[in-house]
Amino acid sequence: LMIAGPANKHTANDNTSGVTTLFDIMAAMPEELRGKAAFIFFDNEESGILGSSAYAKKHKSVKENVPIINFDCVSDGSNFIFTFGKKANRDLIPLVEEAYKSESFSVEALTRNFIYPSDQINFHNGVGVASLKKSKRGILYMNRIHTKRDTVYTEENIEFLVNGSVKLTQAI
């Protein structure tokens, strides 16, 4: 409390949406696919991605070889970005694009000139997923996180990500 002040009670998009997305994917995952996916919940992202850093340090094989999909801020906006780091396995990109195709949402796989600063950056095959709004000039943005206005939680976003995640797990 003395260092950071009182906890923000308004976290519908950042962090609640990512956590509930994982729970909903786990619930939707068909039994025959459950052995193909693992679910990891990291803590202390806002404090310097401490949880994912510690995990990556302890599990070097996962850090270097396993696709990690990080759902962070996914419920406020209809423009989804999937960011891939420089070392990401490029074979994963078309699988992600196919699994998350949508007529309702804009979906874009970004492989360069865009950094989404979240837990996936600790993993070579990390994919960061976020939903953003688009300005009249076509600029993607997020405007409510870390404020009292972070109260938007769009179920359709979560459902879209759940369905796409099951499809991606089938494809991998």
Beta strands, then each sheet from edge to edge (+ up, - down):
strand 1: 68-71
strand 2: 79-84
strand 3: 106-110
strand 4: 126-134
strand 5: 140-141
sheet 1: 1+ 4+ 2- 3-
sheet 2: 1+ 4+ 5-
end
